[in-house]
């Protein structure tokens, strides 16, 4: 059965989509069956996986409104090596439409049950806000992976997310936990980056992944080609980091299963 993880942070621009796409590609590369769920109306995880969001006939929007199943709406990203439940601008309308519906915060959870045996991992790319879309992701998940940029204001963002996770755990999903924190856009030439990384490790301990994702130009270029970094430039520092993160992620999952 699939283990389901949200990639979330209420602060924007910290590498959520980059982490979702490249962790999925890294897991696929080592033989794991992966589904990426794009819960952001911008559809960046969809496009970054090599799937054209403008050409999609069915999306996560249709799944949330229960007019299509995940099996019907998912697309195979042959280049990236995983499946994608894509999103486009239609998803923005789901916020309004879901408000009046039953089980409005647990519709994704119910939909994923039907395909749980098809995957080892489901990674959900959440928008940078506490919305009904994000709540659907958090209610579906076993854990939350938090990408965190190594700068001062990122500490405030993670504090807000932890409060949100606590509230969702208390009210909607008792099993929800912080799976881990990924330090992103790290530049070891900057004192502030080193200080923030040290502070986060001191505070969260083993929750922080040992793998650090560096600030890397190639990581920024890859989405414009519709490719994860391991397909765009396998020798780049960004690619090496996400392959390492995938292996560390698997080790943690195996330890939990044991």
Helices and strands as residue ranges (DSSP letters): E 3-7, H 16-29, E 34-38, H 44-48, G 53-55, H 60-64, H 70-73, E 75-77, E 82-85, H 91-98, H 107-113, G 116-118, E 121-125, H 132-140, E 143-149, H 152-171, E 177-186, H 191-204, G 205-207, E 208-214, H 217-222, G 223-225, H 229-232, H 237-257
